[in-house]
Amino acid sequence: MGSIRLVGDIGGTKTTLAIVDSEVGSKQFLDKATFVSRNYPSLEAIVKLFLKGKKWAPTLASFGVAGPVFNGQVQATNLPWFIEESSLNNAFGIPIRLINDLFATAHAVPFLSENDLVVLNPGKTVDHGSLAVIAPGTGLGEAYLHWVDNRYRTFPSEGGHTDFAPTDQLQIKLLQYLQARIGHVSYEGVCSGKGLPNIYSFLKEEGVYKEPDWLNDLISQASDPTPAITKAALEETAEIAVATLNIFISILGSESGNLALKTLATGGVYIGGGIPPRINPLLRKESFLRAFQNKGRFSDFLKTVPIYVINNPEAALIGAACHGMEMEQNCDYRTDPCK
């Protein structure tokens, strides 16, 4: 066996840990388990539980965490956890690195196969062109990659927390509605698992659409209303749910186009996170591409930008494993380090 690594995808909803072997490859897991994040007091508690009784002894670990990482520390964005590399290093006696979760996903992007992706726009890929990654899940993550020294290098971003810019009259009213209630309105506030209920509440409370009693019952009983809203939209059983998801998709398209322009993503835009794979049929409709490309004089350019949905739910784990290999500094990124 090669070097054994512990890798993790630490999100506001769930935490997934896995064991990888450098000889087998970073896309294949020797063991894996998922935990409900909020059921545990800390990441350390989950790691101890996962490693208990394991026959493998990791020599290093790499964790992608939903939140900005500074100096080896991160306050998880949607969890009451403050995580420090130094504390984890002391607890487990191995080198442990914390990276942003989208930074982890972005690490995996150059090594994803056709089977891992759904094409929304084939575009015209530029060799070694910059890549952009946007991911609506519990929150909204963003990252990007540039070609440097014969390989892609990944750069983190907190672009999901930038100001939401409405693009039509209804979205202007949405912004005003949310400003009156929460103050600052970010893209995450309207384009994530947390944001989708905000759109729904706006349409309901402002009387734009009527909420069916049966859907009100489902939402009132759920700890997270997003799945119920999404299901009703996909099945077209409630007009208010359909409208909610249509606005969500339009905002996602617009911000994806913004990110493509900011990073000059001639290599493509990759859409990750937990929500897009569930709504692929709707993302294929004209409204997403129209919002993506509606950038004035740069509309024609954006028509050439490839767009993909990452359909592999383990992308962040794969990326964390690739980062682990980078930590070892024994890989050649001119080839495929993830095998």
N, C-alpha and C positions, 0 to 999 in steps of 0.2 A: 504494500500500500504506500501511497505518497503522503503528502502532508494533509492532515485532517483539519478541516476548518469548520467553525460554527458560524452560521450566517443567520440573519434575522430581518424580517420586515415588520417594523413596529408601527402600527397605525392606531388611530383613535378608536376604531371599532374592534380590530383583532390584531393579535401578534402571532406571526408564524416564524418558527425556528426550524432550521434544518442542518444536517451534517453533510458535508461534501468532502470528497477525496480528490486531490489534485491529479492523481493518476487516472481516475475514472472520468473526471470532467465536471465543470461547474454547472452543467445543465442537468446532472443526474444526482439525486439525493439518496444518501444511504438511509436516512431517517428524517422524518418531518412531522411536526405537530402544530396545531393552531389553537390559540387560547383567546378567550374573550378578555380584552385588555383591562376593562374596568373591574373585572372580578379579582384583580390582584393589586397589592399595594405598590409594586415596583417591578421594573424589568428584571432586576436581580432575582426576585422571587420566582418569576416565570422560568428564567434560565436554570436556576437550581432544580426546579421541578422537572424540566425537560431533560437535564443531564443525569438525573438520578437513575442509577442502575444501568447506564449506557456502557457498552463495551468499548466505545471509541473515546479517546482522549484528545480533544482539539488542541492544536498548538497555537492557534490564533483565532480571533473572531472579528467579524465585520457586521455592524447592524445599521440598517437604514431606518431612520426615525422621522416621523412626521413632525418637522419643526426645524428652525434654523440652528445649525451647530456652530458654536464659536468656542475656540480654545478647548476643544474636547468636552464641551458641555452643551446640553440642550434642555430647554423647557419644552416638553412635548406640547404641540399646539392644541390638541383636543383631548389631553389627558392631564391629570394632576401629578405628573411625574417630572422630577428634575433628575436628569441622568448625567453622570460624570464618568468619563473614561477611567480616571484614576481610581475611583471607587470600585468599578467593575474589574479593573486590572488586579487590585488587591484582593478582591473576593474570589477570583478564579485563577489567579496566578499565570495568566497568559496575556499577550498583547491584544488589546481590544480597541477597535476604532469605531467611532460614531460618525455616520454620514447622513445627510438629508435623504429622506426616502425617495424623492424624485431624482436626486443625484445617483442613488442606487439604480433606479429604473433606467436612467439615461446611460449608465455604464453598460447595461445589457443590450441597448438598442442596436449597436453595430453587429451584434452576433445573433440577432433574431432571424429565424428562417421564414420562408413564405407561409408556412403552416401556423406561425405565431401571429400573423397579421391579416387584417381585412382591409382591402384597398377601397378608399372612398374617392380618391382622385389619382389616377396613374401619373399625371403630370409628365415632366421631363427632368429626370434626375441628373444633377450635375455631379460628376465624380469628385469625391472628397468635399462636396458642398456641406455647409453647416446644417446641423440637425436641431430641431426644436421638439421638446417634449412637454405636453400639457396633460394633466391627469385629474379629472373630477372624481373624487371618492368622498370620504367623510369631509375633507377639505378640498382645496384646489391647489395642486402642486405644479410647478413649472421648472424646467431646466433646459440646458442647451449644450451642444457639442461642437467644437471646432477642430479641424484637421491641423495638427501641429506635430512636427518631427515624425512624419510618416505614420501617425496613428491619430485616432480621435481622442481628444481630451475633454473631459466632462466638467461643466461649470454649474454650480448651484444658483438658484434664484428664489426669491420670495415674491415673484410677480403676481401670484394669486391674491395678494393683499393690496394691490394697487387700486386706485379709484375706479369704480364701475362707471363706464361711459355709455349711457343709453343711446340707441340708434333710431328710435321712432317714438311717437307720442305716447304709446302705451308703456314703453320702458321708462320714459320720462316720469310718468305718473307712478310707476313702480319705485323709481329712485326717490321721489318725494315722499311716498308712503313710508319707505324704510328709513329715510333720514329722520323723519319725525319720531321714529320709534327707537332706532339704534344709533343714530348719529352717523358715523362714518360707514359708508357702504362700499365694500370691496367687491371684486369679481367673485371671491369665495362666497360672499354673502348672497349671491344669486346664481352661482354656477358650481354647485357641489351638493353633497348629501345634506348638508346643513342649509344650503341656499334654496334648494327646490321647495321646501315647505314655506319659505318666505314668499316665493312667487304665488304659491297656492293661497296663502292667507290674504295676500293683496287682492287677488281676483275674487275671493269670497267676501272679505270685509268691505271692499269698495263696491260690491254689488255688480261686478262685471259679469260674473256667472253665478248661477245658483248651485249650491252644494246638495247632492242627493242625501237623503237621510241615512241610507245604508252605508254610504261612504263616510259620512260623519261618524257613524258608529264604529267603523273599522279604524279610523284615524284616532278617535278618542281613546280606544282600547290599546293602541300600539305605542310602544316606547319610542319607536322611530316611524314617522308617518311616510317616509319616502318610498318604501316598497309598495305600500297600498296605493299611493298616488301613481307610481310608475306602472303598476299592474293595470289599474283602471284606464290609464292612457293607452297602453299597448293594446288592450282589449277593446278600446273605444266604448267603454260602458258609462263614462261620465264626461260630459263636455268640458267641465272645469278642469279635469285631470289632463285631457288632451291639450287644452290651451296652456296649461302649466308647463307641460313637457315641450310644447312648441316654442314657448318663450325661452325656456332653458336651452334648447338646441340652438336657437338663434343667437343667444348670448355666447354659448360655447363656440359657435362658428366665428363670431366677431372677434372674440379674444384670441382664438387660435390664429386668425389672420393677423391680429396685432403682433403676436409673438413671432410669426413668420417674418414680418417686416422688421421687427426689432433685431432679430438675429440673422436676417437674410438667409433663411433656411432653404437654400436651393437643393439641399439633399433630402428634404422632406420634413413634414410635421407628423409626429407620432402622438396619438391620443391614447393615454393609459388610464389607470384608475378603475374602480369597480363598476361605475355606472355605464360608460360607453358600450361595453360588450353586451349589456342587457338591452340596449336601445338601438342596436345596429340597423334594424330595418328603417327606423326614422332618420338616422344619420345619413342614410343613403338618399333621402329625399332632397329636393331642390333647395329647401329652406336653409339647410346647413351650409351648402356650398355658396349660396347667394350671400349669406352673411359673412362667410370667410373671405369672399372675393370683392365685397363691396367697399373698396378702399380708394375711390376716386381714380387718380391718374395711375395708381399701381394695381388696378383691377386686372389688367391683362397679365402683369407679372405673376400675380397670385394664381391665375389659371394654370400656370406652368408648375406650381409647387405640388409635389406629391403629398398625399395625405393618407395616413394609415391609422387604423385602430389596433392597438396591441391587444390581441385576443388570448394571450398567455397569462393566466393569473399569477404565475410564479416569476414574472419579469423582475420584480424588485429583489427577490431572492437570488436569481441568477446574477443580477448586477452586483449585489453584495458579495457574492462569491468571486466575481471578476475583480472587485476591489480588493478582496482578500489576496488574490494572486498578485495584484499590483503591490500590496504590502510586502510580499515575499521578495519582490524585485528579481524574480528568476524567470520572467516570461518575456517573450518577444511579441510585442503588439503588432508587428508587421504580419504576423500570422494570426490565428484565432486562439486566444488564450482560454476561451471558454469551451473549446472542443465541441 
